[in-house]
C-alpha cells in the first residue's frame, strides 16, 4: 500500500542561511525593512514643511524692511546702523570718532527771485549746530540761535543782487557753507515805452493793429489786460483789435519783484 505523504516543510526560525542562498532570510529582517520606508517618507515631509516655513519667514522679513524704509525713510535705518556701530565698537574707537566728528551744514529755505522790500526773513534748519552764522555777499551779518532744529533772521538787503549763505556753529566747531540763496532787491518799476501807435493817432484800414514798444528784460507786459509777446531784450508786441471811433490802449509792465509801470495812450480808428 502506497502511503500518501505530504512533503515536509522546514521552517526557518533563526538567522541561518538557507542552503544555496546568498543571504540570510529572517522574519526580523523583513519587519525592519518594512518599518524603514514610512519613517523616510515622514522625514521628507517634515523637511519640506520646514523649508516652506523658512521661505515664508524670509519673505515677511523683506516686506517688513521695505515697509520701514517707506514709512520712516532711510534716516531711521542710518540711525540704527550708527547706534549698532557704537554698541559694537570699543571705547577707543568711539572716542576717535567723536574727536573727528563732522558738523553738518545748515539748510536755507528758498526765497523769491526778487523783492521790492529791503527787509527779508531768512529761515532754515540746522540739526547739528547750536548757532547759525548768516552771511550776506560774503560778509558775516549775524549769529542766531537754533531752536528745535530751525532758525530765522530778518536781513536787510542791498540794492541789486544778494547772495545769502550760512554756517552751523557748535562750540569751537564750524561747518562748511550751506546752500546759497540768491535774491535781488529792485525798488523801482521797469522802464516802459509805447513806440507804436502814437498818442492820438488816426488809424484806418487794417484791424487789428500792432501795439509794440520796449521795457526791461525779464518783465511781463500786458496790453489792455492781454499778455504781450516779450523778447529777451525787453521788446514786446501785441495785435489789438480796435473798435470804431476812440480807443484807449493801456500797457502795463511788471518785474519779478512786483514793481509795476503803466502807460496809456488814446487813438481813433475808422474803416
Secondary structure, 3 states (H helix, E strand, C coil): CCCCCCCCCCCCCCCCCCCCCCCCCCHHHHHHHHHHHHHHHHHHHHHHHHHHHHHHHHHHHHHHHHHHHHHHCHHHHHHHHHHHHHHHCCHHHHHHHHHCCCCCCCEECCCCCEECCCEEEEEEECCCCCEEEEEECCEEEEEEECECCEEEEEEECCCEEEEEEEEEEECCEECCCCCCEEEEECCCCCCEEEEECCCCCEEECCCCEEEEEEECCCCEEEECCEECEECCCCEEEEEECCCCEEEEEEEEEECCCCCEEEEEEEEEEEC
